[in-house]
Amino acid sequence: MLSAAAALAALVLGSSTVSAGSIAADTIFPALTYNLDIATGFEFTPNQNIIVTHLGIYDHGAAGFASSHDVALFAKSNPGVALTSTTLGAGLSGTFVPGTVAGTRFVGVAPVVLTAGTSYYILGNNFQIDGYTQGRGVVIFDSAIAWNGIAFGDSNSVNSVPFFNDFTSGNLGPNFMFTTAPIPEPSSLALLGMGVAGLGGYRWRRKRQTVA
């Protein structure tokens, strides 16, 4: 049964991905860091279906965090209800992945699919000491996502009421890693339906045999 379920999952996601372990954002120049007493992040729209696998926080000095950080990902249409979230503790938390300048510490999360053309936002909190970076020509984003603007919370909580502003070209505090998820072909969807029906029939027959 587990192998059948795995085969169905592979059918939905496709046999290969366009990019594996892509990082949403990076800073390409040594940048000033900024400090806030409210949650900060960015709004974006995937250009194709993606699967978020890790959440993280930019570590400008690559030396760990002075305080812990919550990170959460939301659909813009449903603010405050996290699609996935995690916490990175103070110090050398998570796995450090180098970027062009410093890098991000990531923690794995339960994978969540983000749909092409839908707007999402990510927030991280506790930036009074650990800085985030922003600026025109400083922060860049993977080609699989379109950056829409900076996101802020109305308090230092990732679940606070968000507001958005596109006054600058990039913002990097919270970050995420993802793989791309191609949309299944109609024939694949039909095969998926047949597979699910087959599993249901198998369970029904097993149940009848047990009762008999």
SVG drawing of the C-alpha trace seen along z (x, -y; Angstrom):
<svg xmlns="http://www.w3.org/2000/svg" viewBox="-19 -53 49 69">
<polyline fill="none" stroke="black" stroke-width="0.4" points="0.0,0.0 2.8,-2.4 4.4,-1.8 1.1,-2.4 0.7,-5.7 4.2,-6.7 3.6,-5.9 0.4,-8.1 2.4,-11.0 5.0,-10.7 2.4,-10.8 1.0,-14.0 4.3,-15.7 5.9,-14.4 8.9,-12.2 11.3,-15.2 11.6,-18.8 12.8,-21.8 15.0,-22.8 15.7,-21.0 16.4,-22.8 16.1,-26.3 16.3,-29.3 13.6,-32.0 15.9,-35.0 19.5,-36.0 21.5,-39.2 24.1,-39.8 25.9,-42.8 27.2,-43.5 24.2,-45.3 23.2,-47.3 21.0,-45.5 17.9,-47.0 16.2,-46.4 12.5,-46.6 10.2,-45.7 7.6,-44.3 7.5,-41.1 8.9,-41.6 9.0,-39.6 7.9,-39.8 4.9,-39.1 5.3,-37.0 3.5,-35.1 4.8,-31.8 5.2,-31.8 4.7,-28.0 3.6,-25.5 6.2,-25.1 6.6,-22.9 8.0,-24.7 10.2,-22.3 12.1,-24.6 11.7,-27.9 14.5,-30.0 16.0,-33.3 18.8,-35.3 21.9,-35.2 23.9,-38.3 27.0,-37.6 26.8,-33.8 27.4,-33.5 24.0,-32.5 21.1,-34.4 20.9,-36.6 17.3,-35.6 14.8,-33.0 12.7,-33.7 9.3,-32.4 8.7,-32.1 5.4,-31.5 4.0,-31.3 0.5,-32.5 -1.9,-32.9 -2.6,-36.6 -6.3,-35.8 -6.3,-34.2 -4.0,-36.3 -3.0,-35.0 -3.7,-31.4 -0.3,-29.8 0.1,-27.3 3.3,-26.2 5.5,-27.6 8.6,-26.9 10.8,-28.4 14.6,-28.8 16.2,-29.1 18.9,-31.5 22.5,-30.5 23.4,-28.1 19.9,-27.0 18.9,-24.9 21.2,-24.3 23.2,-27.2 23.1,-27.4 25.6,-30.0 24.4,-32.7 26.3,-35.2 26.8,-37.3 26.4,-35.3 23.3,-33.0 20.2,-31.6 19.6,-29.1 16.8,-26.7 14.6,-24.2 12.6,-21.5 8.8,-21.7 6.0,-19.6 5.9,-20.2 3.2,-22.6 2.2,-23.3 1.9,-26.9 -0.1,-27.5 1.0,-29.5 -0.7,-32.9 -1.7,-33.0 -0.3,-35.6 1.5,-34.6 3.5,-36.2 6.2,-35.1 6.9,-36.8 9.6,-36.4 9.7,-38.1 12.2,-39.4 14.4,-41.7 15.3,-44.1 18.8,-42.6 19.2,-40.2 19.0,-42.4 17.3,-41.9 18.5,-43.4 16.8,-45.3 17.5,-47.6 17.4,-48.2 19.7,-45.9 20.7,-44.2 18.1,-41.4 17.3,-39.1 14.6,-36.4 14.5,-33.0 12.9,-33.2 10.2,-30.8 8.6,-33.5 7.7,-37.1 8.4,-39.5 5.4,-41.8 6.7,-43.9 7.7,-44.1 5.3,-42.6 5.1,-43.8 3.0,-42.8 1.3,-45.3 3.1,-43.7 6.2,-41.5 4.2,-38.3 4.1,-36.4 0.3,-36.0 -0.3,-39.7 -2.3,-41.7 -0.1,-42.2 0.4,-45.3 2.3,-45.5 4.5,-48.1 6.4,-47.8 8.6,-50.9 11.8,-49.0 13.1,-46.2 13.8,-43.5 13.6,-42.4 15.4,-39.5 14.8,-38.3 12.6,-35.2 13.4,-32.9 12.3,-29.6 13.5,-26.7 11.4,-24.9 11.2,-22.6 9.0,-23.1 5.9,-21.0 4.7,-20.7 0.9,-20.6 -0.2,-17.0 -1.3,-16.4 -5.1,-15.5 -4.1,-11.9 -2.1,-11.8 -5.0,-13.1 -7.2,-10.3 -4.6,-7.7 -4.5,-9.2 -8.3,-8.9 -8.1,-5.2 -5.3,-4.6 -7.3,-6.1 -10.4,-4.1 -8.2,-0.9 -6.9,-1.5 -10.5,-2.0 -11.6,1.3 -8.6,3.2 -9.5,2.0 -13.2,2.9 -12.3,6.4 -9.8,6.9 -12.5,5.8 -15.1,8.3 -12.6,11.1 -11.8,10.4 -15.6,10.3 -16.1,13.6"/>
</svg>
